Amino acid sequence: MMADTLTQWRSMGQRSDLWVFGYASLVWRPEFEAAEQRIARVHGFHRCLNMYSRVNRGTPERPGLVFALMPGGSCTGMALRLPHDQVEAAMPALWAREMPNPVYDPKWLLCQTERGPVRALAFTLSPRSPNHTGPLSDARYREIFAQARGRYGTTLDYARQTLDGLRAHGIEDRALARILKLADGL
């Protein structure tokens, strides 16, 4: 899949930089040096805390949650530009981070920014994925926030870091803020 994605990127032009759309941890911990960052909005997809994590933020016995970019609505995040001469070297680490298992569907999405549109690589989730949680009750979110912990920490910390990272860029996510209020008192 990474090879296919690189082939698609190469077909965009010999000197084309790679834009990556960050909607969760890529906003606050991209792990690559972006030559440029722009607040960006994609239409047709939304950010949601509805993907099971059985390693990074939970375990097989007590799955945690991570964010997904799913069909419907819109999402404001960050478009991160990687210069064309760094893409080949940076892609394996980005791929290992986002695609350790072939859970996400990499897609090229049109991102609207103040300085014009850019086509960016985004890691999306199909509603048919076995990792998609479907709708969760408030009680289930509270239970996961209280119990889920994986190799990179808790679901609750991850969700809070994402909200803080978005806000640091002036991006407000009311749905995430509402879900995090469910953890008050934990």
MITORDREN-71681 format. One line per field, with one value per atom (N, C-alpha, C): residue in one letter; atom name; x, y, z. Coordinates in Angstrom, 2 decimals, always signed. Example, Ala and Ser with C-alpha at 12.3 -4.5 7.8 and 13.67 -1.06 7.14 Angstrom:
residuo: A;A;A;S;S;S;
atomo: N;CA;C;N;CA;C;
px: +13.19;+12.30;+13.20;+12.85;+13.67;+12.90;
py: -5.69;-4.50;-3.30;-2.25;-1.06;+0.03;
pz: +7.80;+7.80;+7.80;+7.08;+7.14;+7.87;
//
This chain:
residuo: M;M;M;M;M;M;A;A;A;D;D;D;T;T;T;L;L;L;T;T;T;Q;Q;Q;W;W;W;R;R;R;S;S;S;M;M;M;G;G;G;Q;Q;Q;R;R;R;S;S;S;D;D;D;L;L;L;W;W;W;V;V;V;F;F;F;G;G;G;Y;Y;Y;A;A;A;S;S;S;L;L;L;V;V;V;W;W;W;R;R;R;P;P;P;E;E;E;F;F;F;E;E;E;A;A;A;A;A;A;E;E;E;Q;Q;Q;R;R;R;I;I;I;A;A;A;R;R;R;V;V;V;H;H;H;G;G;G;F;F;F;H;H;H;R;R;R;C;C;C;L;L;L;N;N;N;M;M;M;Y;Y;Y;S;S;S;R;R;R;V;V;V;N;N;N;R;R;R;G;G;G;T;T;T;P;P;P;E;E;E;R;R;R;P;P;P;G;G;G;L;L;L;V;V;V;F;F;F;A;A;A;L;L;L;M;M;M;P;P;P;G;G;G;G;G;G;S;S;S;C;C;C;T;T;T;G;G;G;M;M;M;A;A;A;L;L;L;R;R;R;L;L;L;P;P;P;H;H;H;D;D;D;Q;Q;Q;V;V;V;E;E;E;A;A;A;A;A;A;M;M;M;P;P;P;A;A;A;L;L;L;W;W;W;A;A;A;R;R;R;E;E;E;M;M;M;P;P;P;N;N;N;P;P;P;V;V;V;Y;Y;Y;D;D;D;P;P;P;K;K;K;W;W;W;L;L;L;L;L;L;C;C;C;Q;Q;Q;T;T;T;E;E;E;R;R;R;G;G;G;P;P;P;V;V;V;R;R;R;A;A;A;L;L;L;A;A;A;F;F;F;T;T;T;L;L;L;S;S;S;P;P;P;R;R;R;S;S;S;P;P;P;N;N;N;H;H;H;T;T;T;G;G;G;P;P;P;L;L;L;S;S;S;D;D;D;A;A;A;R;R;R;Y;Y;Y;R;R;R;E;E;E;I;I;I;F;F;F;A;A;A;Q;Q;Q;A;A;A;R;R;R;G;G;G;R;R;R;Y;Y;Y;G;G;G;T;T;T;T;T;T;L;L;L;D;D;D;Y;Y;Y;A;A;A;R;R;R;Q;Q;Q;T;T;T;L;L;L;D;D;D;G;G;G;L;L;L;R;R;R;A;A;A;H;H;H;G;G;G;I;I;I;E;E;E;D;D;D;R;R;R;A;A;A;L;L;L;A;A;A;R;R;R;I;I;I;L;L;L;K;K;K;L;L;L;A;A;A;D;D;D;G;G;G;L;L;L;
atomo: N;CA;C;N;CA;C;N;CA;C;N;CA;C;N;CA;C;N;CA;C;N;CA;C;N;CA;C;N;CA;C;N;CA;C;N;CA;C;N;CA;C;N;CA;C;N;CA;C;N;CA;C;N;CA;C;N;CA;C;N;CA;C;N;CA;C;N;CA;C;N;CA;C;N;CA;C;N;CA;C;N;CA;C;N;CA;C;N;CA;C;N;CA;C;N;CA;C;N;CA;C;N;CA;C;N;CA;C;N;CA;C;N;CA;C;N;CA;C;N;CA;C;N;CA;C;N;CA;C;N;CA;C;N;CA;C;N;CA;C;N;CA;C;N;CA;C;N;CA;C;N;CA;C;N;CA;C;N;CA;C;N;CA;C;N;CA;C;N;CA;C;N;CA;C;N;CA;C;N;CA;C;N;CA;C;N;CA;C;N;CA;C;N;CA;C;N;CA;C;N;CA;C;N;CA;C;N;CA;C;N;CA;C;N;CA;C;N;CA;C;N;CA;C;N;CA;C;N;CA;C;N;CA;C;N;CA;C;N;CA;C;N;CA;C;N;CA;C;N;CA;C;N;CA;C;N;CA;C;N;CA;C;N;CA;C;N;CA;C;N;CA;C;N;CA;C;N;CA;C;N;CA;C;N;CA;C;N;CA;C;N;CA;C;N;CA;C;N;CA;C;N;CA;C;N;CA;C;N;CA;C;N;CA;C;N;CA;C;N;CA;C;N;CA;C;N;CA;C;N;CA;C;N;CA;C;N;CA;C;N;CA;C;N;CA;C;N;CA;C;N;CA;C;N;CA;C;N;CA;C;N;CA;C;N;CA;C;N;CA;C;N;CA;C;N;CA;C;N;CA;C;N;CA;C;N;CA;C;N;CA;C;N;CA;C;N;CA;C;N;CA;C;N;CA;C;N;CA;C;N;CA;C;N;CA;C;N;CA;C;N;CA;C;N;CA;C;N;CA;C;N;CA;C;N;CA;C;N;CA;C;N;CA;C;N;CA;C;N;CA;C;N;CA;C;N;CA;C;N;CA;C;N;CA;C;N;CA;C;N;CA;C;N;CA;C;N;CA;C;N;CA;C;N;CA;C;N;CA;C;N;CA;C;N;CA;C;N;CA;C;N;CA;C;N;CA;C;N;CA;C;N;CA;C;N;CA;C;N;CA;C;N;CA;C;N;CA;C;N;CA;C;N;CA;C;N;CA;C;N;CA;C;N;CA;C;N;CA;C;N;CA;C;N;CA;C;N;CA;C;N;CA;C;N;CA;C;N;CA;C;N;CA;C;N;CA;C;N;CA;C;N;CA;C;N;CA;C;N;CA;C;N;CA;C;N;CA;C;N;CA;C;N;CA;C;N;CA;C;N;CA;C;N;CA;C;N;CA;C;N;CA;C;N;CA;C;N;CA;C;N;CA;C;N;CA;C;N;CA;C;N;CA;C;N;CA;C;N;CA;C;
px: +0.81;+0.00;+0.86;+1.94;+2.80;+3.37;+3.77;+4.32;+3.28;+2.03;+0.96;+0.77;+0.82;+0.65;+1.80;+3.02;+4.16;+4.05;+3.56;+3.36;+2.33;+1.26;+0.24;+0.84;+1.65;+2.28;+3.21;+4.01;+4.92;+4.17;+2.98;+2.19;+1.66;+1.73;+1.25;+2.25;+3.44;+4.43;+5.80;+6.81;+8.17;+8.66;+8.25;+8.74;+7.65;+6.68;+5.55;+5.91;+5.63;+5.77;+4.63;+4.80;+3.75;+3.05;+1.76;+0.95;+0.29;+0.26;-0.39;-1.43;-2.65;-3.70;-3.69;-3.41;-3.43;-4.71;-5.39;-6.65;-6.65;-5.61;-5.52;-4.06;-3.38;-2.02;-1.03;-1.28;-0.38;-0.41;-1.47;-1.54;-0.54;-0.46;+0.36;+1.67;+1.84;+3.07;+3.31;+3.67;+3.79;+4.97;+6.02;+7.21;+7.97;+7.67;+8.51;+8.50;+9.54;+9.69;+8.92;+7.77;+6.98;+7.60;+7.78;+8.32;+7.29;+6.03;+4.93;+3.74;+3.00;+1.76;+0.66;-0.48;-1.62;-2.86;-3.67;-4.99;-5.75;-6.38;-7.05;-8.39;-9.31;-10.63;-10.90;-11.34;-11.77;-13.27;-13.90;-15.34;-15.57;-16.59;-16.91;-16.38;-15.62;-15.08;-15.11;-15.24;-15.23;-14.33;-13.82;-12.98;-13.92;-13.61;-14.41;-13.54;-13.89;-13.18;-13.93;-13.88;-14.68;-13.90;-12.62;-11.83;-11.15;-11.34;-10.73;-9.20;-8.52;-7.07;-6.78;-6.19;-5.91;-4.43;-3.64;-2.21;-1.80;-1.94;-1.42;-2.16;-3.47;-4.26;-5.19;-4.94;-5.74;-5.09;-5.81;-5.34;-6.44;-6.14;-7.22;-8.33;-7.96;-8.96;-9.76;-9.10;-9.72;-9.35;-10.05;-9.70;-9.89;-8.96;-9.09;-9.61;-9.50;-9.99;-8.92;-8.94;-8.16;-9.09;-8.62;-9.42;-9.38;-10.45;-10.55;-11.13;-10.83;-11.42;-12.40;-13.68;-14.73;-15.63;-16.28;-17.14;-18.25;-18.54;-19.63;-19.14;-19.81;-19.50;-18.24;-17.54;-16.28;-15.38;-14.12;-13.13;-12.09;-11.77;-10.67;-9.48;-8.34;-7.10;-5.94;-4.83;-3.62;-3.13;-2.80;-2.11;-0.62;+0.13;+1.57;+2.33;+3.23;+3.96;+5.34;+5.60;+6.90;+7.54;+8.71;+9.35;+9.60;+9.47;+9.57;+10.85;+11.96;+13.23;+13.35;+12.37;+12.39;+11.33;+10.46;+9.32;+9.78;+10.65;+11.08;+11.69;+12.45;+13.08;+12.10;+11.13;+10.20;+9.00;+8.63;+7.42;+7.44;+8.54;+8.50;+8.13;+8.68;+8.35;+6.90;+6.43;+5.03;+4.11;+4.45;+3.63;+3.62;+4.78;+4.86;+4.01;+3.97;+3.18;+1.68;+1.25;-0.17;-0.73;+0.12;-0.37;+0.37;+0.60;+1.30;+0.48;-0.82;-1.75;-2.54;-2.95;-3.67;-5.12;-5.27;-6.60;-7.15;-6.33;-6.77;-6.77;-7.57;-7.57;-6.89;-5.68;-5.06;-5.81;-6.12;-6.85;-6.23;-6.37;-5.94;-7.16;-7.16;-8.30;-7.94;-8.92;-8.74;-8.93;-7.90;-7.93;-8.01;-8.96;-9.10;-8.28;-7.39;-6.59;-6.72;-6.28;-6.32;-5.52;-4.50;-3.62;-3.96;-5.15;-5.58;-5.66;-6.28;-6.46;-5.16;-5.02;-3.93;-4.52;-3.93;-4.33;-3.40;-3.98;-3.17;-3.51;-2.51;-2.69;-3.36;-4.43;-5.15;-5.39;-5.37;-5.62;-7.04;-7.92;-9.36;-9.75;-10.95;-11.46;-12.81;-12.98;-14.26;-15.24;-16.51;-17.51;-17.64;-17.18;-17.26;-16.06;-15.09;-13.90;-14.28;-13.68;-13.94;-13.43;-12.59;-12.09;-13.00;-14.00;-14.95;-15.89;-16.02;-16.85;-18.33;-18.71;-20.10;-20.39;-21.65;-22.00;-21.70;-21.17;-20.89;-21.73;-22.19;-22.96;-22.02;-22.57;-21.77;-21.15;-21.90;-21.39;-20.19;-20.24;-19.13;-17.88;-18.07;-16.91;-16.30;-17.14;-16.61;-15.83;-16.37;-15.70;-14.33;-14.28;-13.01;-12.04;-12.51;-11.63;-11.05;-11.82;-11.38;-10.42;-10.53;-9.81;-8.78;-8.95;-8.12;-6.72;-5.74;-4.33;-3.57;-2.72;-1.91;-0.46;+0.32;+1.77;+2.12;+1.23;+1.51;+0.71;+0.05;-0.70;-2.20;-2.94;-4.39;-5.13;-6.31;-7.20;-7.53;-7.77;-8.14;-7.03;-5.80;-4.69;-4.57;-4.70;-4.62;-5.72;-6.93;-8.04;-7.82;-7.34;-7.06;-5.93;-4.87;-3.76;-4.23;-5.13;-5.65;-6.46;-7.34;-8.13;-7.21;-6.22;-5.27;-4.47;-4.04;-3.30;-4.12;-5.38;-6.27;-6.45;-6.71;-6.93;-5.69;-4.50;-3.26;-3.17;-3.87;-3.91;-5.19;-5.99;-7.22;-8.37;-8.27;-9.31;-10.15;-11.44;-12.34;-13.11;-13.18;-13.94;-14.93;-16.13;-17.16;-17.56;-17.59;-17.97;-16.93;-15.66;-14.62;-14.67;-14.87;-14.97;-16.12;-17.23;-18.39;-18.05;-17.41;-17.05;-16.08;-15.12;-14.14;-14.78;-15.86;-16.56;-17.07;-17.29;-17.74;-16.70;-15.45;-14.35;-14.17;-14.90;-14.78;-15.02;-14.12;-14.27;-13.57;-12.98;-12.28;-10.90;
py: -1.20;+0.00;+1.27;+1.27;+2.45;+2.68;+1.60;+1.73;+2.34;+1.92;+2.48;+3.97;+4.33;+5.73;+6.58;+6.06;+6.79;+6.92;+5.88;+5.95;+7.03;+7.09;+8.13;+9.51;+9.66;+10.95;+11.34;+10.38;+10.68;+11.12;+10.57;+10.92;+12.36;+12.98;+14.36;+15.37;+14.94;+15.85;+15.58;+15.74;+15.39;+16.20;+17.43;+18.29;+18.57;+17.70;+17.93;+17.62;+18.57;+18.32;+17.42;+16.76;+15.92;+16.67;+16.81;+17.36;+16.20;+16.27;+15.27;+16.00;+15.45;+16.07;+15.43;+16.24;+15.79;+16.22;+15.30;+15.62;+15.23;+14.54;+14.15;+14.28;+13.18;+13.28;+13.89;+13.81;+14.49;+16.00;+16.52;+17.96;+18.32;+17.51;+17.87;+17.08;+16.04;+15.24;+14.63;+15.47;+14.93;+13.97;+14.10;+13.24;+13.39;+14.42;+14.80;+16.31;+16.86;+18.31;+18.82;+19.44;+20.01;+21.34;+21.51;+22.77;+23.88;+23.48;+24.45;+23.75;+24.50;+24.01;+25.03;+24.52;+25.38;+24.78;+25.63;+25.16;+24.81;+23.66;+23.16;+22.52;+22.62;+22.01;+21.07;+19.86;+18.91;+18.74;+18.60;+18.36;+16.91;+16.32;+14.93;+13.94;+14.43;+13.56;+14.31;+13.58;+14.19;+13.38;+14.08;+13.48;+12.86;+11.64;+11.02;+10.05;+9.90;+8.99;+7.66;+6.99;+5.79;+4.67;+4.54;+3.44;+2.72;+1.41;+0.63;+0.60;+0.67;+0.52;-0.58;-1.65;-2.80;-2.92;-1.91;-1.90;-0.54;+0.51;+1.83;+2.49;+2.38;+3.05;+2.10;+0.82;-0.20;-1.55;-2.58;-3.95;-4.78;-5.99;-6.84;-7.07;-7.15;-7.39;-6.12;-4.98;-3.68;-2.69;-2.77;-1.88;-0.42;+0.38;+1.83;+2.39;+3.68;+4.36;+5.28;+5.44;+6.46;+7.15;+8.29;+9.05;+8.43;+8.68;+8.26;+9.41;+9.43;+10.37;+9.55;+9.83;+8.99;+9.79;+9.11;+9.80;+10.59;+11.74;+12.60;+13.84;+14.95;+16.19;+16.86;+17.52;+18.19;+18.17;+18.48;+18.41;+19.49;+20.19;+21.15;+20.54;+20.60;+20.06;+20.85;+20.16;+20.81;+20.10;+20.91;+20.40;+20.63;+19.56;+19.59;+19.29;+20.19;+20.02;+19.44;+18.38;+17.72;+17.97;+18.62;+18.90;+17.63;+17.75;+16.59;+15.79;+16.47;+15.76;+15.02;+15.15;+14.44;+13.34;+13.28;+12.35;+10.90;+10.50;+9.09;+8.63;+9.51;+9.16;+9.18;+10.10;+10.27;+9.32;+8.86;+8.06;+6.75;+5.99;+4.75;+4.98;+6.03;+6.29;+6.75;+7.60;+8.02;+6.82;+5.95;+4.78;+3.83;+3.62;+2.74;+3.28;+4.58;+5.20;+5.08;+5.41;+5.46;+4.12;+3.28;+2.04;+0.79;+0.65;-0.57;-1.81;-1.64;-2.65;-1.96;-2.68;-2.01;-1.69;-0.80;-0.44;+0.76;+1.79;+3.00;+2.80;+3.62;+3.71;+5.03;+4.98;+6.24;+6.82;+8.11;+8.79;+10.16;+10.66;+12.01;+12.90;+13.82;+14.70;+16.14;+16.86;+18.28;+19.04;+19.76;+20.54;+22.02;+22.71;+24.15;+24.86;+25.75;+26.54;+28.01;+28.89;+30.33;+30.69;+29.92;+30.22;+29.38;+28.81;+28.03;+26.54;+25.80;+24.36;+23.58;+22.49;+21.54;+20.13;+19.23;+17.82;+17.14;+16.54;+15.96;+14.49;+13.77;+12.37;+12.37;+11.62;+11.49;+10.01;+9.67;+8.28;+8.20;+7.58;+7.53;+6.13;+6.03;+4.74;+4.47;+3.30;+2.89;+2.53;+2.91;+2.48;+0.96;+0.26;-1.21;-1.87;-1.07;-1.63;-2.32;-3.47;-4.13;-3.31;-2.31;-1.45;-0.26;-0.05;+1.04;+0.62;+1.48;+1.14;+1.28;+2.09;+2.48;+3.47;+3.86;+4.82;+4.23;+5.06;+4.64;+5.47;+4.83;+5.54;+6.36;+7.34;+8.11;+7.20;+6.21;+5.28;+4.50;+4.12;+3.38;+4.25;+5.51;+6.43;+6.57;+6.75;+6.89;+5.65;+4.48;+3.22;+3.13;+3.47;+3.42;+4.45;+5.66;+6.69;+6.25;+5.53;+5.10;+3.92;+3.07;+1.80;+1.57;+2.19;+1.82;+2.44;+1.57;+1.98;+1.02;+1.59;+0.79;+1.20;+0.80;+1.04;+2.53;+3.37;+4.81;+5.60;+4.93;+5.63;+5.40;+6.28;+6.09;+6.77;+6.26;+6.91;+8.31;+8.47;+9.77;+10.80;+10.46;+11.39;+11.74;+10.76;+10.97;+11.93;+11.72;+12.60;+14.02;+14.14;+15.48;+16.17;+15.43;+16.01;+16.47;+15.72;+16.11;+17.39;+17.48;+18.71;+19.89;+19.71;+20.79;+21.18;+20.19;+20.46;+21.22;+20.86;+21.57;+23.01;+23.17;+24.52;+25.39;+24.80;+25.56;+26.19;+25.61;+26.14;+26.95;+27.17;+27.92;+27.11;+25.78;+24.90;+24.39;+24.60;+24.13;+22.91;+21.87;+20.67;+20.46;+20.96;+20.89;+19.46;+18.58;+17.19;+16.53;+16.76;+16.19;+16.79;+18.10;+18.74;+18.14;+17.86;+17.27;+15.86;+15.07;+13.71;+13.75;+14.67;+14.73;+15.17;+15.92;+16.30;+15.05;+13.97;+12.73;+12.16;+12.58;+12.08;+12.92;+14.02;+14.85;+13.98;+14.08;+13.33;+11.99;+11.60;+10.30;+10.44;
pz: +0.00;+0.00;+0.00;+0.76;+0.78;-0.62;-1.29;-2.64;-3.58;-3.46;-4.29;-4.00;-2.73;-2.34;-2.88;-2.80;-3.35;-4.87;-5.54;-6.99;-7.33;-6.56;-6.78;-6.56;-5.51;-5.24;-6.40;-6.88;-7.99;-9.24;-9.44;-10.64;-10.57;-9.41;-9.25;-9.81;-10.09;-10.66;-10.07;-10.88;-10.48;-9.29;-9.16;-8.08;-7.04;-6.95;-6.06;-4.60;-3.72;-2.29;-1.85;-0.73;-0.17;+0.95;+0.83;+1.91;+2.64;+3.96;+4.80;+5.64;+5.69;+6.51;+7.88;+8.91;+10.30;+10.97;+11.60;+12.27;+13.75;+14.22;+15.64;+16.07;+16.36;+16.90;+15.92;+14.62;+13.69;+13.87;+14.50;+14.78;+15.88;+16.93;+18.09;+18.20;+17.36;+17.40;+16.02;+15.04;+13.68;+13.47;+14.24;+14.14;+12.82;+12.06;+10.93;+10.87;+10.31;+10.24;+9.04;+9.30;+8.21;+7.79;+6.49;+5.97;+6.10;+6.17;+6.29;+6.92;+7.72;+8.31;+8.01;+7.62;+7.37;+8.01;+8.63;+9.06;+7.80;+7.81;+6.62;+6.98;+6.04;+6.22;+5.05;+5.40;+4.37;+4.49;+3.35;+3.31;+2.90;+3.49;+3.18;+4.19;+5.20;+6.25;+7.58;+8.67;+10.00;+10.94;+11.96;+13.00;+14.03;+14.46;+15.52;+16.32;+17.57;+18.48;+18.47;+17.33;+17.12;+16.44;+16.79;+16.26;+17.41;+17.47;+18.54;+18.39;+19.53;+19.60;+20.60;+20.12;+20.98;+21.35;+20.93;+21.25;+21.79;+20.98;+21.34;+22.50;+22.55;+23.59;+24.34;+24.18;+24.87;+24.69;+25.06;+24.92;+24.28;+23.84;+23.30;+24.33;+25.61;+26.66;+26.98;+26.92;+27.21;+26.11;+24.98;+23.87;+24.23;+23.75;+23.87;+22.56;+22.44;+21.24;+20.68;+19.37;+18.69;+17.69;+17.20;+16.26;+14.88;+14.16;+12.77;+11.97;+10.70;+9.77;+8.95;+9.16;+8.57;+7.64;+6.71;+5.74;+6.41;+5.81;+6.26;+6.98;+6.74;+7.45;+6.94;+7.86;+7.52;+8.74;+8.50;+9.57;+9.36;+10.44;+10.41;+11.13;+10.48;+11.03;+10.46;+10.24;+9.74;+8.48;+7.47;+6.29;+6.54;+6.49;+6.78;+5.48;+5.11;+3.84;+4.08;+3.34;+3.36;+1.99;+1.96;+0.67;-0.14;-1.45;-2.33;-2.13;-1.83;-1.69;-0.36;+0.53;+1.82;+1.90;+0.90;+0.97;+1.02;+0.13;+0.07;+1.40;+2.05;+3.32;+4.49;+4.46;+5.58;+5.53;+4.34;+4.21;+5.01;+5.06;+5.85;+7.32;+7.94;+9.35;+9.50;+8.59;+8.63;+8.45;+7.51;+7.24;+8.44;+9.04;+10.21;+11.36;+11.49;+12.55;+12.28;+11.08;+10.77;+10.29;+9.73;+9.12;+9.62;+10.93;+11.38;+11.04;+11.00;+10.50;+9.40;+8.39;+7.29;+7.68;+8.66;+9.16;+8.41;+8.27;+7.60;+6.08;+5.42;+3.96;+3.60;+3.04;+2.63;+1.44;+1.52;+0.45;+0.22;-0.98;-1.34;-1.25;-0.29;-0.06;-0.38;-0.88;-1.15;+0.15;+0.56;+1.80;+1.43;+2.02;+1.81;+2.87;+2.43;+3.36;+2.99;+3.88;+3.60;+2.37;+2.06;+0.92;-0.30;-0.31;-1.46;-1.14;-2.05;-1.82;-2.04;-1.30;-1.50;-1.45;-2.21;-2.17;-1.19;-0.16;+0.92;+1.15;+1.58;+1.98;+3.35;+3.46;+4.73;+5.01;+6.27;+6.67;+7.19;+6.40;+6.68;+7.14;+7.68;+8.15;+7.51;+6.99;+6.42;+7.53;+7.39;+8.38;+8.46;+7.44;+7.41;+8.10;+8.53;+9.17;+10.48;+10.76;+12.05;+13.23;+12.98;+14.05;+14.32;+13.47;+13.71;+14.84;+15.83;+17.00;+16.74;+15.76;+15.64;+16.76;+16.91;+17.97;+19.36;+20.23;+21.61;+22.57;+23.62;+24.64;+25.52;+26.22;+27.17;+28.22;+28.66;+29.68;+29.14;+27.86;+27.27;+27.14;+26.74;+26.70;+28.09;+29.12;+30.49;+30.89;+30.58;+30.91;+30.22;+28.95;+28.21;+28.76;+29.02;+29.59;+30.93;+31.71;+33.04;+32.98;+31.95;+31.98;+30.88;+29.72;+28.56;+28.64;+28.55;+28.55;+27.64;+26.77;+25.87;+25.95;+24.97;+25.02;+24.97;+24.43;+24.38;+25.40;+26.32;+27.35;+27.23;+27.88;+27.97;+26.82;+26.56;+25.59;+26.06;+27.35;+27.89;+27.65;+27.95;+27.72;+26.24;+25.39;+23.94;+23.47;+23.94;+23.55;+24.07;+25.30;+25.85;+25.09;+24.77;+24.01;+22.63;+22.04;+20.73;+20.84;+21.83;+22.01;+22.27;+23.13;+23.43;+22.18;+21.40;+20.18;+19.16;+19.03;+18.11;+18.57;+19.85;+20.40;+20.27;+20.38;+20.22;+18.83;+17.87;+16.51;+16.24;+17.30;+17.13;+16.56;+16.63;+16.10;+17.26;+17.19;+18.25;+17.74;+18.54;+18.23;+19.36;+19.16;+20.21;+20.54;+19.54;+19.80;+20.72;+20.46;+21.31;+22.70;+22.80;+24.12;+24.91;+24.25;+24.93;+25.44;+24.61;+25.01;+26.20;+26.17;+27.25;+28.57;+28.52;+29.77;+30.49;+29.75;+30.37;+31.32;+31.14;+32.00;+33.25;+33.38;+34.59;+35.82;+36.78;+38.01;+38.00;+36.87;+36.83;+37.44;
//
